[in-house]
Amino acid sequence: MRITLVPGDITTQNVDAVVNAANSSLLGGGGVDGAIHRRGGPAILAECRELRASRYVNGLPTGMAVATTAGELPARWVIHTVGPVFSAGEDRSELLASCYRESLRVADELGAAGVAFPAVSAGVYGWPMDDAARIAVGTVSATATRVSEVRFVLFTADAHAAFDLALSLLDRP
Ligand code: ADP
């Protein structure tokens, strides 16, 4: 698997699937979630409502992932995953790692070869960027998947620097 880092906006990415840092309601929010629904149009939200009414009446649990089509986005699918809110008192890293593993599992089910991820939990959910990057890069590289390109789309220079560092530490023997 090739891991690439690109600066910018995940909604413009021309990949098979983009991952949404959703919340468990699946009904939209700020950050990545707001941007995906704004750009993708109402079709995505309609599918999310359907998922809430059928499979996830209590919301999508933290650490899980589910796909919809991507509306007007260049991607074919949106994979919605719910990151954990950062807690200084409790180690929730496994839940954050689970977001990446579950998203790749869903991507495999879809047959998606290229997947773009944002820095899940590192916005409104408050996860320190360096740690979020380490978990993201470490988990993706250790997951068995048929996905051949994982692209981390980083919205800020800080995020890009953190992912760059995490990737370089990974390569070190
Ligand atoms: P969470 O609620 O999981 O923390 P956010 O969407 O608030 O998710 O933020 C996750 C990360 O995504 C943050 O680093 C934020 O700066 C970044 N981000 C916000 N908008 C976009 C976008 N359009 N494309 C890519 N990354 C984005």
Backbone and ligand atoms as CSV (ligand in chain L), in Angstrom:
chain,resi,resn,atom,element,x,y,z
A,1,MET,N,N,0.844,-1.205,0.000
A,1,MET,CA,C,0.000,0.000,0.000
A,1,MET,C,C,0.881,1.257,0.000
A,2,ARG,N,N,0.459,2.215,-0.796
A,2,ARG,CA,C,1.167,3.485,-0.851
A,2,ARG,C,C,0.438,4.478,0.053
A,3,ILE,N,N,1.189,5.145,0.922
A,3,ILE,CA,C,0.585,6.175,1.772
A,3,ILE,C,C,1.095,7.524,1.291
A,4,THR,N,N,0.172,8.428,0.957
A,4,THR,CA,C,0.583,9.757,0.505
A,4,THR,C,C,-0.056,10.820,1.390
A,5,LEU,N,N,0.594,11.972,1.452
A,5,LEU,CA,C,0.070,13.110,2.207
A,5,LEU,C,C,-0.195,14.234,1.219
A,6,VAL,N,N,-1.378,14.795,1.252
A,6,VAL,CA,C,-1.629,15.958,0.398
A,6,VAL,C,C,-2.282,17.064,1.232
A,7,PRO,N,N,-1.860,18.309,0.987
A,7,PRO,CA,C,-2.520,19.407,1.674
A,7,PRO,C,C,-3.860,19.672,1.010
A,8,GLY,N,N,-4.813,20.198,1.755
A,8,GLY,CA,C,-6.040,20.655,1.106
A,8,GLY,C,C,-7.313,20.101,1.688
A,9,ASP,N,N,-8.297,20.063,0.802
A,9,ASP,CA,C,-9.693,19.832,1.169
A,9,ASP,C,C,-10.109,18.440,0.689
A,10,ILE,N,N,-10.602,17.636,1.594
A,10,ILE,CA,C,-10.924,16.252,1.244
A,10,ILE,C,C,-12.073,16.160,0.235
A,11,THR,N,N,-12.930,17.170,0.193
A,11,THR,CA,C,-14.107,17.077,-0.695
A,11,THR,C,C,-13.738,17.157,-2.175
A,12,THR,N,N,-12.522,17.624,-2.483
A,12,THR,CA,C,-12.146,17.758,-3.900
A,12,THR,C,C,-11.359,16.549,-4.398
A,13,GLN,N,N,-11.150,15.576,-3.546
A,13,GLN,CA,C,-10.249,14.469,-3.905
A,13,GLN,C,C,-10.884,13.496,-4.900
A,14,ASN,N,N,-10.082,13.189,-5.901
A,14,ASN,CA,C,-10.524,12.268,-6.930
A,14,ASN,C,C,-10.012,10.862,-6.595
A,15,VAL,N,N,-10.704,10.238,-5.659
A,15,VAL,CA,C,-10.353,8.884,-5.217
A,15,VAL,C,C,-11.649,8.080,-5.183
A,16,ASP,N,N,-11.556,6.777,-4.977
A,16,ASP,CA,C,-12.779,5.968,-4.927
A,16,ASP,C,C,-13.638,6.337,-3.721
A,17,ALA,N,N,-12.985,6.496,-2.584
A,17,ALA,CA,C,-13.763,6.770,-1.363
A,17,ALA,C,C,-13.085,7.832,-0.513
A,18,VAL,N,N,-13.882,8.748,0.011
A,18,VAL,CA,C,-13.375,9.696,1.006
A,18,VAL,C,C,-14.008,9.351,2.348
A,19,VAL,N,N,-13.202,9.469,3.387
A,19,VAL,CA,C,-13.686,9.155,4.730
A,19,VAL,C,C,-14.164,10.443,5.390
A,20,ASN,N,N,-15.325,10.350,6.001
A,20,ASN,CA,C,-15.908,11.484,6.718
A,20,ASN,C,C,-15.683,11.313,8.214
A,21,ALA,N,N,-15.154,12.344,8.855
A,21,ALA,CA,C,-15.065,12.369,10.323
A,21,ALA,C,C,-16.450,12.779,10.826
A,22,ALA,N,N,-17.333,11.789,10.869
A,22,ALA,CA,C,-18.747,12.044,11.172
A,22,ALA,C,C,-18.969,12.061,12.685
A,23,ASN,N,N,-20.184,12.352,13.086
A,23,ASN,CA,C,-20.555,12.092,14.478
A,23,ASN,C,C,-21.613,10.999,14.459
A,24,SER,N,N,-21.946,10.472,15.625
A,24,SER,CA,C,-22.740,9.243,15.622
A,24,SER,C,C,-24.162,9.464,15.100
A,25,SER,N,N,-24.614,10.700,15.074
A,25,SER,CA,C,-25.964,10.950,14.534
A,25,SER,C,C,-26.031,10.686,13.033
A,26,LEU,N,N,-24.906,10.782,12.359
A,26,LEU,CA,C,-24.817,10.675,10.889
A,26,LEU,C,C,-25.595,11.774,10.175
A,27,LEU,N,N,-26.030,12.767,10.923
A,27,LEU,CA,C,-26.905,13.772,10.304
A,27,LEU,C,C,-26.190,15.098,10.058
A,28,GLY,N,N,-24.880,15.045,10.019
A,28,GLY,CA,C,-24.111,16.238,9.667
A,28,GLY,C,C,-23.575,16.955,10.885
A,29,GLY,N,N,-22.589,17.805,10.640
A,29,GLY,CA,C,-21.949,18.551,11.716
A,29,GLY,C,C,-21.019,19.579,11.111
A,30,GLY,N,N,-19.975,19.944,11.845
A,30,GLY,CA,C,-19.024,20.935,11.342
A,30,GLY,C,C,-17.829,20.264,10.698
A,31,GLY,N,N,-16.778,21.021,10.476
A,31,GLY,CA,C,-15.513,20.480,9.975
A,31,GLY,C,C,-15.665,19.693,8.683
A,32,VAL,N,N,-15.020,18.547,8.637
A,32,VAL,CA,C,-15.051,17.682,7.451
A,32,VAL,C,C,-16.501,17.300,7.110
A,33,ASP,N,N,-17.240,16.958,8.138
A,33,ASP,CA,C,-18.627,16.518,7.971
A,33,ASP,C,C,-19.461,17.596,7.252
A,34,GLY,N,N,-19.360,18.818,7.729
A,34,GLY,CA,C,-20.100,19.926,7.107
A,34,GLY,C,C,-19.679,20.117,5.660
A,35,ALA,N,N,-18.359,20.059,5.432
A,35,ALA,CA,C,-17.840,20.286,4.079
A,35,ALA,C,C,-18.329,19.193,3.121
A,36,ILE,N,N,-18.326,17.940,3.567
A,36,ILE,CA,C,-18.762,16.830,2.708
A,36,ILE,C,C,-20.243,16.971,2.358
A,37,HIS,N,N,-21.065,17.292,3.333
A,37,HIS,CA,C,-22.496,17.429,3.039
A,37,HIS,C,C,-22.788,18.676,2.187
A,38,ARG,N,N,-22.051,19.749,2.422
A,38,ARG,CA,C,-22.253,20.966,1.602
A,38,ARG,C,C,-21.921,20.691,0.147
A,39,ARG,N,N,-20.744,20.119,-0.070
A,39,ARG,CA,C,-20.281,19.880,-1.448
A,39,ARG,C,C,-20.957,18.690,-2.106
A,40,GLY,N,N,-21.288,17.703,-1.306
A,40,GLY,CA,C,-21.828,16.461,-1.866
A,40,GLY,C,C,-23.311,16.551,-2.183
A,41,GLY,N,N,-23.988,17.534,-1.571
A,41,GLY,CA,C,-25.414,17.708,-1.838
A,41,GLY,C,C,-26.277,16.787,-0.992
A,42,PRO,N,N,-27.595,16.889,-1.155
A,42,PRO,CA,C,-28.546,16.240,-0.259
A,42,PRO,C,C,-28.626,14.711,-0.370
A,43,ALA,N,N,-28.088,14.141,-1.441
A,43,ALA,CA,C,-28.202,12.682,-1.614
A,43,ALA,C,C,-27.498,11.934,-0.477
A,44,ILE,N,N,-26.378,12.473,-0.025
A,44,ILE,CA,C,-25.616,11.797,1.044
A,44,ILE,C,C,-26.425,11.805,2.335
A,45,LEU,N,N,-26.984,12.958,2.649
A,45,LEU,CA,C,-27.766,13.064,3.886
A,45,LEU,C,C,-28.995,12.163,3.835
A,46,ALA,N,N,-29.602,12.057,2.685
A,46,ALA,CA,C,-30.774,11.181,2.541
A,46,ALA,C,C,-30.387,9.732,2.855
A,47,GLU,N,N,-29.231,9.300,2.356
A,47,GLU,CA,C,-28.778,7.927,2.659
A,47,GLU,C,C,-28.428,7.765,4.132
A,48,CYS,N,N,-27.862,8.813,4.715
A,48,CYS,CA,C,-27.538,8.762,6.151
A,48,CYS,C,C,-28.817,8.625,6.979
A,49,ARG,N,N,-29.838,9.374,6.598
A,49,ARG,CA,C,-31.124,9.276,7.317
A,49,ARG,C,C,-31.692,7.865,7.223
A,50,GLU,N,N,-31.550,7.271,6.056
A,50,GLU,CA,C,-32.020,5.904,5.827
A,50,GLU,C,C,-31.255,4.909,6.725
A,51,LEU,N,N,-29.959,5.119,6.821
A,51,LEU,CA,C,-29.148,4.249,7.695
A,51,LEU,C,C,-29.569,4.394,9.156
A,52,ARG,N,N,-29.893,5.624,9.556
A,52,ARG,CA,C,-30.355,5.852,10.931
A,52,ARG,C,C,-31.693,5.161,11.181
A,53,ALA,N,N,-32.535,5.169,10.172
A,53,ALA,CA,C,-33.869,4.583,10.343
A,53,ALA,C,C,-33.830,3.057,10.300
A,54,SER,N,N,-32.778,2.488,9.696
A,54,SER,CA,C,-32.735,1.035,9.531
A,54,SER,C,C,-31.660,0.390,10.413
A,55,ARG,N,N,-30.396,0.549,10.035
A,55,ARG,CA,C,-29.324,-0.188,10.729
A,55,ARG,C,C,-28.858,0.450,12.023
A,56,TYR,N,N,-28.938,1.756,12.116
A,56,TYR,CA,C,-28.318,2.446,13.260
A,56,TYR,C,C,-29.294,3.399,13.933
A,57,VAL,N,N,-30.346,2.823,14.479
A,57,VAL,CA,C,-31.379,3.688,15.092
A,57,VAL,C,C,-30.827,4.483,16.284
A,58,ASN,N,N,-29.816,3.927,16.957
A,58,ASN,CA,C,-29.204,4.667,18.074
A,58,ASN,C,C,-27.947,5.418,17.663
A,59,GLY,N,N,-27.717,5.525,16.371
A,59,GLY,CA,C,-26.517,6.208,15.888
A,59,GLY,C,C,-25.414,5.203,15.583
A,60,LEU,N,N,-24.432,5.661,14.810
A,60,LEU,CA,C,-23.281,4.815,14.485
A,60,LEU,C,C,-22.323,4.861,15.672
A,61,PRO,N,N,-21.986,3.686,16.248
A,61,PRO,CA,C,-21.099,3.709,17.416
A,61,PRO,C,C,-19.697,4.240,17.090
A,62,THR,N,N,-19.066,4.818,18.070
A,62,THR,CA,C,-17.686,5.299,17.945
A,62,THR,C,C,-16.771,4.147,17.513
A,63,GLY,N,N,-15.890,4.436,16.549
A,63,GLY,CA,C,-14.939,3.425,16.080
A,63,GLY,C,C,-15.450,2.581,14.925
A,64,MET,N,N,-16.727,2.778,14.553
A,64,MET,CA,C,-17.302,2.007,13.444
A,64,MET,C,C,-17.328,2.860,12.167
A,65,ALA,N,N,-17.620,2.202,11.035
A,65,ALA,CA,C,-17.668,2.908,9.756
A,65,ALA,C,C,-18.782,2.337,8.890
A,66,VAL,N,N,-19.376,3.197,8.085
A,66,VAL,CA,C,-20.437,2.763,7.160
A,66,VAL,C,C,-20.369,3.643,5.907
A,67,ALA,N,N,-20.723,3.059,4.766
A,67,ALA,CA,C,-20.582,3.788,3.500
A,67,ALA,C,C,-21.919,4.282,2.961
A,68,THR,N,N,-21.852,5.413,2.265
A,68,THR,CA,C,-22.954,5.858,1.403
A,68,THR,C,C,-22.331,6.195,0.047
A,69,THR,N,N,-23.173,6.490,-0.916
A,69,THR,CA,C,-22.634,7.051,-2.154
A,69,THR,C,C,-22.193,8.490,-1.863
A,70,ALA,N,N,-21.593,9.135,-2.869
A,70,ALA,CA,C,-20.913,10.412,-2.592
A,70,ALA,C,C,-21.596,11.617,-3.225
A,71,GLY,N,N,-22.819,11.452,-3.685
A,71,GLY,CA,C,-23.539,12.595,-4.249
A,71,GLY,C,C,-22.742,13.276,-5.347
A,72,GLU,N,N,-22.532,14.569,-5.198
A,72,GLU,CA,C,-21.842,15.344,-6.240
A,72,GLU,C,C,-20.331,15.434,-6.049
A,73,LEU,N,N,-19.805,14.718,-5.081
A,73,LEU,CA,C,-18.343,14.724,-4.908
A,73,LEU,C,C,-17.691,13.935,-6.035
A,74,PRO,N,N,-16.411,14.210,-6.334
A,74,PRO,CA,C,-15.711,13.403,-7.352
A,74,PRO,C,C,-15.560,11.937,-6.945
A,75,ALA,N,N,-15.516,11.667,-5.655
A,75,ALA,CA,C,-15.383,10.283,-5.179
A,75,ALA,C,C,-16.667,9.504,-5.473
A,76,ARG,N,N,-16.561,8.171,-5.407
A,76,ARG,CA,C,-17.765,7.340,-5.604
A,76,ARG,C,C,-18.500,7.089,-4.305
A,77,TRP,N,N,-17.739,6.998,-3.227
A,77,TRP,CA,C,-18.350,6.689,-1.938
A,77,TRP,C,C,-17.832,7.608,-0.844
A,78,VAL,N,N,-18.672,7.790,0.172
A,78,VAL,CA,C,-18.222,8.391,1.430
A,78,VAL,C,C,-18.290,7.292,2.486
A,79,ILE,N,N,-17.192,7.115,3.190
A,79,ILE,CA,C,-17.179,6.181,4.324
A,79,ILE,C,C,-17.230,7.022,5.596
A,80,HIS,N,N,-18.340,6.909,6.311
A,80,HIS,CA,C,-18.536,7.712,7.509
A,80,HIS,C,C,-17.993,6.939,8.702
A,81,THR,N,N,-17.132,7.570,9.471
A,81,THR,CA,C,-16.638,6.921,10.682
A,81,THR,C,C,-16.739,7.911,11.836
A,82,VAL,N,N,-16.931,7.364,13.028
A,82,VAL,CA,C,-17.106,8.226,14.201
A,82,VAL,C,C,-15.883,8.102,15.093
A,83,GLY,N,N,-15.076,9.152,15.123
A,83,GLY,CA,C,-13.900,9.170,15.988
A,83,GLY,C,C,-14.295,9.400,17.435
A,84,PRO,N,N,-13.416,8.979,18.353
A,84,PRO,CA,C,-13.656,9.276,19.769
A,84,PRO,C,C,-13.321,10.729,20.083
A,85,VAL,N,N,-14.052,11.305,21.020
A,85,VAL,CA,C,-13.678,12.611,21.561
A,85,VAL,C,C,-12.429,12.379,22.416
A,86,PHE,N,N,-11.422,13.241,22.283
A,86,PHE,CA,C,-10.201,13.061,23.066
A,86,PHE,C,C,-10.506,13.207,24.553
A,87,SER,N,N,-9.857,12.341,25.352
A,87,SER,CA,C,-9.973,12.451,26.804
A,87,SER,C,C,-8.583,12.388,27.415
A,88,ALA,N,N,-8.255,13.336,28.262
A,88,ALA,CA,C,-6.949,13.313,28.933
A,88,ALA,C,C,-6.929,12.213,29.997
A,89,GLY,N,N,-8.095,11.833,30.495
A,89,GLY,CA,C,-8.153,10.889,31.607
A,89,GLY,C,C,-8.320,9.430,31.199
A,90,GLU,N,N,-8.610,9.198,29.936
A,90,GLU,CA,C,-8.904,7.823,29.494
A,90,GLU,C,C,-8.230,7.610,28.143
A,91,ASP,N,N,-7.563,6.480,27.974
A,91,ASP,CA,C,-6.898,6.211,26.702
A,91,ASP,C,C,-7.901,5.650,25.691
A,92,ARG,N,N,-8.264,6.459,24.731
A,92,ARG,CA,C,-9.242,6.034,23.712
A,92,ARG,C,C,-8.577,5.738,22.373
A,93,SER,N,N,-7.260,5.497,22.390
A,93,SER,CA,C,-6.525,5.281,21.138
A,93,SER,C,C,-7.059,4.110,20.332
A,94,GLU,N,N,-7.497,3.054,21.035
A,94,GLU,CA,C,-7.992,1.877,20.312
A,94,GLU,C,C,-9.225,2.226,19.480
A,95,LEU,N,N,-10.043,3.114,20.014
A,95,LEU,CA,C,-11.235,3.526,19.255
A,95,LEU,C,C,-10.840,4.328,18.021
A,96,LEU,N,N,-9.806,5.162,18.170
A,96,LEU,CA,C,-9.360,5.934,17.012
A,96,LEU,C,C,-8.736,4.995,15.972
A,97,ALA,N,N,-7.926,4.045,16.429
A,97,ALA,CA,C,-7.341,3.064,15.506
A,97,ALA,C,C,-8.450,2.285,14.798
A,98,SER,N,N,-9.494,1.960,15.546
A,98,SER,CA,C,-10.621,1.215,14.976
A,98,SER,C,C,-11.279,1.973,13.819
A,99,CYS,N,N,-11.340,3.294,13.914
A,99,CYS,CA,C,-11.918,4.085,12.805
A,99,CYS,C,C,-11.183,3.809,11.499
A,100,TYR,N,N,-9.852,3.757,11.577
A,100,TYR,CA,C,-9.059,3.524,10.364
A,100,TYR,C,C,-9.214,2.084,9.877
A,101,ARG,N,N,-9.165,1.137,10.816
A,101,ARG,CA,C,-9.317,-0.282,10.414
A,101,ARG,C,C,-10.695,-0.539,9.817
A,102,GLU,N,N,-11.731,-0.040,10.476
A,102,GLU,CA,C,-13.102,-0.275,10.002
A,102,GLU,C,C,-13.337,0.414,8.654
A,103,SER,N,N,-12.783,1.606,8.497
A,103,SER,CA,C,-12.947,2.315,7.217
A,103,SER,C,C,-12.287,1.523,6.090
A,104,LEU,N,N,-11.119,0.941,6.358
A,104,LEU,CA,C,-10.453,0.136,5.326
A,104,LEU,C,C,-11.213,-1.162,5.064
A,105,ARG,N,N,-11.821,-1.709,6.116
A,105,ARG,CA,C,-12.638,-2.917,5.921
A,105,ARG,C,C,-13.830,-2.602,5.005
A,106,VAL,N,N,-14.477,-1.477,5.261
A,106,VAL,CA,C,-15.610,-1.071,4.416
A,106,VAL,C,C,-15.122,-0.795,2.989
A,107,ALA,N,N,-13.966,-0.161,2.862
A,107,ALA,CA,C,-13.399,0.106,1.535
A,107,ALA,C,C,-13.158,-1.208,0.790
A,108,ASP,N,N,-12.675,-2.211,1.482
A,108,ASP,CA,C,-12.468,-3.526,0.861
A,108,ASP,C,C,-13.793,-4.111,0.385
A,109,GLU,N,N,-14.815,-3.974,1.211
A,109,GLU,CA,C,-16.149,-4.475,0.820
A,109,GLU,C,C,-16.652,-3.789,-0.452
A,110,LEU,N,N,-16.354,-2.492,-0.545
A,110,LEU,CA,C,-16.809,-1.729,-1.713
A,110,LEU,C,C,-15.957,-2.026,-2.947
A,111,GLY,N,N,-14.735,-2.499,-2.720
A,111,GLY,CA,C,-13.777,-2.646,-3.813
A,111,GLY,C,C,-13.079,-1.337,-4.140
A,112,ALA,N,N,-12.954,-0.455,-3.159
A,112,ALA,CA,C,-12.291,0.838,-3.369
A,112,ALA,C,C,-10.776,0.643,-3.326
A,113,ALA,N,N,-10.093,1.136,-4.361
A,113,ALA,CA,C,-8.628,0.987,-4.403
A,113,ALA,C,C,-7.934,2.193,-3.786
A,114,GLY,N,N,-8.547,3.365,-3.919
A,114,GLY,CA,C,-7.949,4.590,-3.384
A,114,GLY,C,C,-8.873,5.211,-2.346
A,115,VAL,N,N,-8.331,5.495,-1.166
A,115,VAL,CA,C,-9.144,6.032,-0.068
A,115,VAL,C,C,-8.450,7.262,0.505
A,116,ALA,N,N,-9.216,8.332,0.693
A,116,ALA,CA,C,-8.681,9.552,1.307
A,116,ALA,C,C,-9.242,9.707,2.718
A,117,PHE,N,N,-8.337,9.944,3.670
A,117,PHE,CA,C,-8.724,10.143,5.067
A,117,PHE,C,C,-8.405,11.566,5.514
A,118,PRO,N,N,-9.265,12.144,6.351
A,118,PRO,CA,C,-8.859,13.356,7.077
A,118,PRO,C,C,-8.197,12.916,8.390
A,119,ALA,N,N,-7.763,13.876,9.183
A,119,ALA,CA,C,-7.204,13.563,10.513
A,119,ALA,C,C,-8.382,13.407,11.481
A,120,VAL,N,N,-8.905,12.177,11.516
A,120,VAL,CA,C,-10.105,11.889,12.318
A,120,VAL,C,C,-9.848,12.252,13.789
A,121,SER,N,N,-10.809,12.883,14.395
A,121,SER,CA,C,-10.814,13.286,15.823
A,121,SER,C,C,-9.911,14.475,16.146
A,122,ALA,N,N,-9.127,14.947,15.171
A,122,ALA,CA,C,-8.136,15.986,15.481
A,122,ALA,C,C,-8.660,17.409,15.273
A,123,GLY,N,N,-9.979,17.552,15.138
A,123,GLY,CA,C,-10.579,18.876,15.007
A,123,GLY,C,C,-11.414,19.179,16.229
A,124,VAL,N,N,-12.723,19.251,16.019
A,124,VAL,CA,C,-13.664,19.529,17.112
A,124,VAL,C,C,-13.513,18.513,18.255
A,125,TYR,N,N,-13.140,17.277,17.932
A,125,TYR,CA,C,-13.041,16.239,18.957
A,125,TYR,C,C,-11.744,16.306,19.766
A,126,GLY,N,N,-10.868,17.248,19.425
A,126,GLY,CA,C,-9.801,17.661,20.331
A,126,GLY,C,C,-8.566,16.790,20.458
A,127,TRP,N,N,-8.396,15.812,19.549
A,127,TRP,CA,C,-7.239,14.923,19.691
A,127,TRP,C,C,-5.959,15.694,19.321
A,128,PRO,N,N,-4.902,15.614,20.156
A,128,PRO,CA,C,-3.642,16.282,19.796
A,128,PRO,C,C,-3.133,15.761,18.450
A,129,MET,N,N,-2.757,16.687,17.563
A,129,MET,CA,C,-2.461,16.318,16.173
A,129,MET,C,C,-1.316,15.305,16.057
A,130,ASP,N,N,-0.252,15.476,16.834
A,130,ASP,CA,C,0.884,14.553,16.696
A,130,ASP,C,C,0.468,13.110,16.999
A,131,ASP,N,N,-0.315,12.965,18.049
A,131,ASP,CA,C,-0.756,11.627,18.449
A,131,ASP,C,C,-1.776,11.071,17.452
A,132,ALA,N,N,-2.671,11.934,17.003
A,132,ALA,CA,C,-3.667,11.506,16.001
A,132,ALA,C,C,-2.965,11.020,14.735
A,133,ALA,N,N,-1.899,11.721,14.351
A,133,ALA,CA,C,-1.152,11.353,13.143
A,133,ALA,C,C,-0.438,10.016,13.327
A,134,ARG,N,N,0.175,9.829,14.494
A,134,ARG,CA,C,0.895,8.589,14.783
A,134,ARG,C,C,-0.070,7.387,14.733
A,135,ILE,N,N,-1.238,7.555,15.334
A,135,ILE,CA,C,-2.224,6.470,15.344
A,135,ILE,C,C,-2.736,6.207,13.924
A,136,ALA,N,N,-2.998,7.274,13.194
A,136,ALA,CA,C,-3.531,7.140,11.832
A,136,ALA,C,C,-2.549,6.392,10.939
A,137,VAL,N,N,-1.327,6.869,10.888
A,137,VAL,CA,C,-0.318,6.295,10.003
A,137,VAL,C,C,0.050,4.879,10.456
A,138,GLY,N,N,0.218,4.701,11.769
A,138,GLY,CA,C,0.590,3.388,12.309
A,138,GLY,C,C,-0.482,2.345,12.035
A,139,THR,N,N,-1.738,2.720,12.217
A,139,THR,CA,C,-2.830,1.759,12.035
A,139,THR,C,C,-3.008,1.395,10.571
A,140,VAL,N,N,-3.022,2.406,9.726
A,140,VAL,CA,C,-3.231,2.152,8.297
A,140,VAL,C,C,-2.124,1.245,7.753
A,141,SER,N,N,-0.892,1.532,8.136
A,141,SER,CA,C,0.220,0.751,7.579
A,141,SER,C,C,0.239,-0.679,8.122
A,142,ALA,N,N,-0.396,-0.894,9.262
A,142,ALA,CA,C,-0.399,-2.243,9.852
A,142,ALA,C,C,-1.652,-3.044,9.510
A,143,THR,N,N,-2.550,-2.470,8.716
A,143,THR,CA,C,-3.818,-3.140,8.416
A,143,THR,C,C,-3.728,-3.895,7.091
A,144,ALA,N,N,-4.150,-5.143,7.119
A,144,ALA,CA,C,-4.204,-5.935,5.888
A,144,ALA,C,C,-5.429,-5.502,5.089
A,145,THR,N,N,-5.217,-5.046,3.859
A,145,THR,CA,C,-6.304,-4.512,3.039
A,145,THR,C,C,-5.933,-4.625,1.567
A,146,ARG,N,N,-6.950,-4.606,0.716
A,146,ARG,CA,C,-6.675,-4.552,-0.725
A,146,ARG,C,C,-6.590,-3.119,-1.238
A,147,VAL,N,N,-6.833,-2.145,-0.356
A,147,VAL,CA,C,-6.688,-0.734,-0.749
A,147,VAL,C,C,-5.226,-0.485,-1.124
A,148,SER,N,N,-5.005,0.108,-2.294
A,148,SER,CA,C,-3.620,0.268,-2.747
A,148,SER,C,C,-3.079,1.678,-2.520
A,149,GLU,N,N,-3.972,2.668,-2.352
A,149,GLU,CA,C,-3.486,4.008,-2.005
A,149,GLU,C,C,-4.308,4.596,-0.871
A,150,VAL,N,N,-3.635,4.952,0.204
A,150,VAL,CA,C,-4.270,5.727,1.271
A,150,VAL,C,C,-3.682,7.127,1.201
A,151,ARG,N,N,-4.562,8.093,1.052
A,151,ARG,CA,C,-4.150,9.484,0.948
A,151,ARG,C,C,-4.655,10.227,2.179
A,152,PHE,N,N,-3.752,10.775,2.961
A,152,PHE,CA,C,-4.188,11.614,4.071
A,152,PHE,C,C,-4.284,13.041,3.556
A,153,VAL,N,N,-5.460,13.629,3.702
A,153,VAL,CA,C,-5.689,14.983,3.200
A,153,VAL,C,C,-5.685,15.932,4.390
A,154,LEU,N,N,-4.663,16.764,4.425
A,154,LEU,CA,C,-4.403,17.578,5.607
A,154,LEU,C,C,-4.739,19.048,5.352
A,155,PHE,N,N,-5.595,19.541,6.223
A,155,PHE,CA,C,-6.217,20.844,6.021
A,155,PHE,C,C,-5.319,21.988,6.477
A,156,THR,N,N,-4.398,21.699,7.392
A,156,THR,CA,C,-3.550,22.767,7.934
A,156,THR,C,C,-2.085,22.349,7.813
A,157,ALA,N,N,-1.199,23.364,7.877
A,157,ALA,CA,C,0.241,23.093,7.809
A,157,ALA,C,C,0.675,22.249,9.006
A,158,ASP,N,N,0.095,22.502,10.162
A,158,ASP,CA,C,0.421,21.722,11.360
A,158,ASP,C,C,0.089,20.248,11.158
A,159,ALA,N,N,-1.068,20.001,10.596
A,159,ALA,CA,C,-1.491,18.618,10.362
A,159,ALA,C,C,-0.531,17.954,9.378
A,160,HIS,N,N,-0.168,18.665,8.328
A,160,HIS,CA,C,0.739,18.106,7.330
A,160,HIS,C,C,2.086,17.764,7.962
A,161,ALA,N,N,2.602,18.671,8.791
A,161,ALA,CA,C,3.891,18.437,9.450
A,161,ALA,C,C,3.810,17.232,10.390
A,162,ALA,N,N,2.711,17.111,11.109
A,162,ALA,CA,C,2.556,16.005,12.059
A,162,ALA,C,C,2.502,14.658,11.325
A,163,PHE,N,N,1.787,14.605,10.215
A,163,PHE,CA,C,1.690,13.361,9.448
A,163,PHE,C,C,3.020,13.030,8.766
A,164,ASP,N,N,3.706,14.055,8.323
A,164,ASP,CA,C,5.019,13.872,7.712
A,164,ASP,C,C,5.978,13.231,8.715
A,165,LEU,N,N,5.958,13.749,9.930
A,165,LEU,CA,C,6.815,13.206,10.994
A,165,LEU,C,C,6.421,11.765,11.312
A,166,ALA,N,N,5.139,11.529,11.459
A,166,ALA,CA,C,4.667,10.178,11.792
A,166,ALA,C,C,5.091,9.182,10.714
A,167,LEU,N,N,5.022,9.602,9.479
A,167,LEU,CA,C,5.391,8.729,8.359
A,167,LEU,C,C,6.896,8.458,8.368
A,168,SER,N,N,7.684,9.471,8.680
A,168,SER,CA,C,9.135,9.275,8.678
A,168,SER,C,C,9.561,8.384,9.845
A,169,LEU,N,N,8.866,8.482,10.969
A,169,LEU,CA,C,9.194,7.626,12.115
A,169,LEU,C,C,8.834,6.170,11.817
A,170,LEU,N,N,7.805,5.997,11.037
A,170,LEU,CA,C,7.357,4.664,10.659
A,170,LEU,C,C,8.413,3.954,9.818
A,171,ASP,N,N,9.046,4.720,8.932
A,171,ASP,CA,C,10.034,4.149,8.012
A,171,ASP,C,C,11.337,3.798,8.704
A,172,ARG,N,N,11.530,4.368,9.887
A,172,ARG,CA,C,12.812,4.170,10.574
A,172,ARG,C,C,12.892,2.746,11.150
A,173,PRO,N,N,13.984,2.043,10.916
A,173,PRO,CA,C,14.088,0.669,11.434
A,173,PRO,C,C,14.158,0.626,12.962
L,1,ADP,P1,P,-13.536,15.585,14.463
L,1,ADP,O1,O,-14.906,15.993,14.943
L,1,ADP,O2,O,-13.410,14.086,14.242
L,1,ADP,O3,O,-12.440,16.162,15.305
L,1,ADP,P2,P,-13.254,17.640,12.383
L,1,ADP,O4,O,-13.943,17.633,11.080
L,1,ADP,O5,O,-13.642,18.676,13.374
L,1,ADP,O6,O,-13.413,16.161,12.972
L,1,ADP,O7,O,-11.686,17.763,12.151
L,1,ADP,C1,C,-10.848,16.726,11.747
L,1,ADP,C2,C,-9.656,17.317,10.992
L,1,ADP,O8,O,-10.061,17.635,9.670
L,1,ADP,C3,C,-9.111,18.621,11.571
L,1,ADP,O9,O,-7.702,18.547,11.537
L,1,ADP,C4,C,-9.631,19.699,10.622
L,1,ADP,O10,O,-8.738,20.800,10.531
L,1,ADP,C5,C,-9.644,18.952,9.314
L,1,ADP,N1,N,-10.583,19.450,8.279
L,1,ADP,C6,C,-11.621,20.317,8.400
L,1,ADP,N2,N,-12.226,20.501,7.212
L,1,ADP,C7,C,-11.567,19.717,6.315
L,1,ADP,C8,C,-11.690,19.465,4.911
L,1,ADP,N3,N,-12.645,20.052,4.181
L,1,ADP,N4,N,-10.821,18.590,4.338
L,1,ADP,C9,C,-9.862,17.978,5.063
L,1,ADP,N5,N,-9.683,18.175,6.380
L,1,ADP,C10,C,-10.506,19.038,6.995
